[in-house]
Amino acid sequence: MAEEKRQKVSGSYLEYLEKPLVREDNTIVYGDLNEKCILILEIMSFKDVNGKQLPKDVLIQVIDSKDPTKIIRQGRKEGLHDAFSLGLVWLDMALKADA
């Protein structure tokens, strides 16, 4: 069976480690849709620091890129940096699992 190859979205967006990083409202999506899975970060709450709203509780999900209802791994961290760092490790592990 031929592998389906998806086109990149036109326009400008951020890339981190050569993969798209897109944010819409409180949801951050990281990864290549042509790979087995992607990372979703959902900002659940914010805290006020010196008058600025910073992410507090973040839901981390590694999901199947072909079937978004299939969650491969899920957890929660406090702070966007910690959540993204842990999510990158989980995503890397999931991508290497069947390689």
C-alpha positions, 0 to 999 in steps of 0.5 A: 500500500502506498504511503500517503504524503501530505503537503505542508500548509502554505504560509509562514509558521514556526519550525523547531528541529525541522518540524512545524510548531503551530499555536491556535488559542490554547492549543500547540501542535508540534510535529510532521503529519507525515510521521506516525504521531504528533505532539499536542499541548493544551494549556489548561490554566494560566498564572499571573506573573508581573502582570503577564499571563503565563501557562500553568497547567498543560495537558500533554498528548502524543496522538496518532497523526492519521487518527487523532482520536487515538492517544498514544501517551498522555500526561500533565505538567506545570509550566510550558517549558517542562510540558514541551520538554517532556512531550518532545521525549515522549514523541521521540520515543513513540516515533522510534518505537516502530522504526 
